Amino acid sequence: MTKVSRTTRIKSGMIATILAFALSIAVIVILGNNLEKHDINDHMEEQQQHRRLANKRTTTYVDTDLNDEPISNLRSVGDYPVVATDKPFFWWAPLAGCPDASDIIKKCGLSKDVDTSTREGIQEFLDKKLASDETVDMIVSPYFKEAAGVFNSDYQGRAFTFIRDPIKRELAHFHYLQKMEKTDKNYNIAVAGMALEGYVNSDYANNNWLTRHLIGKEKGVLSEENLEMAKAILREKVLVLLVDDVHEHISYRLRMYFGSSGIDMGGKWDCISKMVHDHYEDFEFPMIAKKTHEYSMLSRNNNFDLRLFHYARYLYEHQKSTISRKSDEHKQKLLLTNEQQEETTVDSVTDAPLDDSAANDVSLDEDI
């Protein structure tokens, strides 16, 4: 009897253990599904919000600023096709995975003896009225508003940029400063000896660089209104390219956008694409964990840029499909126009009265 009771108790214990284990597995699965659904719902809600913002008319404040100089000197991304008088404007963000602006200008032959990577160079470019100079292929500068001022209503700018996750951008900046040689003009002995935590808490770390340069507010406290202004400028005036998607054929996308202008950039799109790709490969570094103090500090210092970056990711896909569609529509329109012109020419020749006297004045080549 005792043996039976003991066996029964053992079996009962095993069953209870199995049931408890099964119950815990079921709870984990249910929680996991709920979390997954929650994440999916959050993602969908974020995408829907971005879509609403992308299609939504901006506020009076935003409209006023977009229609005022110098921002009004830039054409809207959706204003397609690009025309021959439009000038590409490469808005260069420091260490967003791109080489130095002056290096791009020199190596890809993008300017006419004027370095627009500095404010002094921008002013010189403006004084010489080089926007109308046909030998100037492109403007490259980190100063968005100042560079927008070199264009005008007759020669408008077409802005494009490469955007990177702000945390990765700041880490790249830190590692760049750490690797800098003592002979470099930007070498700083204080930064060279810093640990990451010290850099994050120093004045050398950037604070919402992207947002500040888009709206022209390099100092002071940023507001939600400033962020909405930055989003509006990015949405309306800038072709967005993502550094983390650098393996996509960048030059193809730039050609698709600017190709309708008829301007022959030669191999300059390929040059920019290669320089960005090579520089990106050179700046690979270990990513820090999200739960670390350093990550929290970087996020806090770049909270507006992080939100702008997530918005830019949506714009990247939105612009990609829109530009592809408009490019196809433009090509189809040109094809139809050419066909109509050919039909008109044929009809004119067929309907014209035969004039034998003119035949002797036309050469065989011209007739063909």
Secondary structure in CASP SS format (residue, H / E / C, confidence):
PFRMAT SS
TARGET T0000
AUTHOR 0000-0000-0000
METHOD secondary structure of the structure
MODEL  1
M C 1.00
T H 1.00
K H 1.00
V H 1.00
S H 1.00
R H 1.00
T H 1.00
T H 1.00
R H 1.00
I H 1.00
K H 1.00
S H 1.00
G H 1.00
M H 1.00
I H 1.00
A H 1.00
T H 1.00
I H 1.00
L H 1.00
A H 1.00
F H 1.00
A H 1.00
L H 1.00
S H 1.00
I H 1.00
A H 1.00
V H 1.00
I H 1.00
V H 1.00
I H 1.00
L H 1.00
G H 1.00
N H 1.00
N H 1.00
L H 1.00
E H 1.00
K H 1.00
H H 1.00
D H 1.00
I H 1.00
N H 1.00
D H 1.00
H H 1.00
M H 1.00
E H 1.00
E H 1.00
Q H 1.00
Q H 1.00
Q H 1.00
H H 1.00
R H 1.00
R H 1.00
L H 1.00
A H 1.00
N H 1.00
K C 1.00
R C 1.00
T C 1.00
T C 1.00
T H 1.00
Y H 1.00
V H 1.00
D H 1.00
T H 1.00
D H 1.00
L H 1.00
N C 1.00
D C 1.00
E C 1.00
P C 1.00
I H 1.00
S H 1.00
N H 1.00
L E 1.00
R C 1.00
S C 1.00
V C 1.00
G C 1.00
D C 1.00
Y C 1.00
P C 1.00
V C 1.00
V C 1.00
A C 1.00
T C 1.00
D C 1.00
K E 1.00
P E 1.00
F E 1.00
F E 1.00
W E 1.00
W C 1.00
A C 1.00
P C 1.00
L C 1.00
A C 1.00
G C 1.00
C C 1.00
P C 1.00
D C 1.00
A H 1.00
S H 1.00
D H 1.00
I H 1.00
I H 1.00
K H 1.00
K H 1.00
C C 1.00
G C 1.00
L C 1.00
S C 1.00
K C 1.00
D C 1.00
V C 1.00
D C 1.00
T C 1.00
S C 1.00
T C 1.00
R H 1.00
E H 1.00
G H 1.00
I H 1.00
Q H 1.00
E H 1.00
F H 1.00
L H 1.00
D H 1.00
K C 1.00
K C 1.00
L H 1.00
A H 1.00
S H 1.00
D C 1.00
E C 1.00
T C 1.00
V C 1.00
D C 1.00
M C 1.00
I E 1.00
V E 1.00
S E 1.00
P C 1.00
Y C 1.00
F H 1.00
K H 1.00
E H 1.00
A H 1.00
A H 1.00
G C 1.00
V C 1.00
F C 1.00
N C 1.00
S C 1.00
D C 1.00
Y C 1.00
Q C 1.00
G E 1.00
R E 1.00
A E 1.00
F E 1.00
T E 1.00
F E 1.00
I E 1.00
R C 1.00
D C 1.00
P H 1.00
I H 1.00
K H 1.00
R H 1.00
E H 1.00
L H 1.00
A H 1.00
H H 1.00
F H 1.00
H H 1.00
Y H 1.00
L H 1.00
Q H 1.00
K H 1.00
M C 1.00
E C 1.00
K C 1.00
T C 1.00
D C 1.00
K C 1.00
N C 1.00
Y C 1.00
N C 1.00
I H 1.00
A H 1.00
V H 1.00
A H 1.00
G C 1.00
M C 1.00
A C 1.00
L H 1.00
E H 1.00
G H 1.00
Y H 1.00
V H 1.00
N C 1.00
S C 1.00
D C 1.00
Y C 1.00
A C 1.00
N C 1.00
N C 1.00
N C 1.00
W H 1.00
L H 1.00
T H 1.00
R H 1.00
H H 1.00
L H 1.00
I H 1.00
G C 1.00
K C 1.00
E C 1.00
K C 1.00
G C 1.00
V C 1.00
L C 1.00
S C 1.00
E H 1.00
E H 1.00
N H 1.00
L H 1.00
E H 1.00
M H 1.00
A H 1.00
K H 1.00
A H 1.00
I H 1.00
L H 1.00
R H 1.00
E H 1.00
K H 1.00
V E 1.00
L E 1.00
V E 1.00
L E 1.00
L E 1.00
V H 1.00
D H 1.00
D H 1.00
V C 1.00
H C 1.00
E C 1.00
H C 1.00
I H 1.00
S H 1.00
Y H 1.00
R H 1.00
L H 1.00
R H 1.00
M H 1.00
Y H 1.00
F H 1.00
G H 1.00
S H 1.00
S H 1.00
G C 1.00
I C 1.00
D C 1.00
M C 1.00
G C 1.00
G C 1.00
K H 1.00
W H 1.00
D H 1.00
C H 1.00
I H 1.00
S H 1.00
K H 1.00
M H 1.00
V H 1.00
H H 1.00
D H 1.00
H H 1.00
Y H 1.00
E H 1.00
D H 1.00
F C 1.00
E C 1.00
F C 1.00
P C 1.00
M C 1.00
I C 1.00
A C 1.00
K C 1.00
K C 1.00
T C 1.00
H H 1.00
E H 1.00
Y H 1.00
S H 1.00
M H 1.00
L H 1.00
S H 1.00
R H 1.00
N H 1.00
N C 1.00
N H 1.00
F H 1.00
D H 1.00
L H 1.00
R H 1.00
L H 1.00
F H 1.00
H H 1.00
Y H 1.00
A H 1.00
R H 1.00
Y H 1.00
L H 1.00
Y H 1.00
E H 1.00
H H 1.00
Q H 1.00
K H 1.00
S H 1.00
T H 1.00
I H 1.00
S H 1.00
R H 1.00
K H 1.00
S H 1.00
D H 1.00
E H 1.00
H H 1.00
K H 1.00
Q H 1.00
K H 1.00
L H 1.00
L H 1.00
L H 1.00
T H 1.00
N H 1.00
E H 1.00
Q H 1.00
Q H 1.00
E H 1.00
E H 1.00
T H 1.00
T H 1.00
V H 1.00
D H 1.00
S H 1.00
V H 1.00
T H 1.00
D H 1.00
A C 1.00
P C 1.00
L C 1.00
D C 1.00
D H 1.00
S H 1.00
A H 1.00
A H 1.00
N C 1.00
D C 1.00
V C 1.00
S C 1.00
L H 1.00
D H 1.00
E H 1.00
D H 1.00
I C 1.00
END
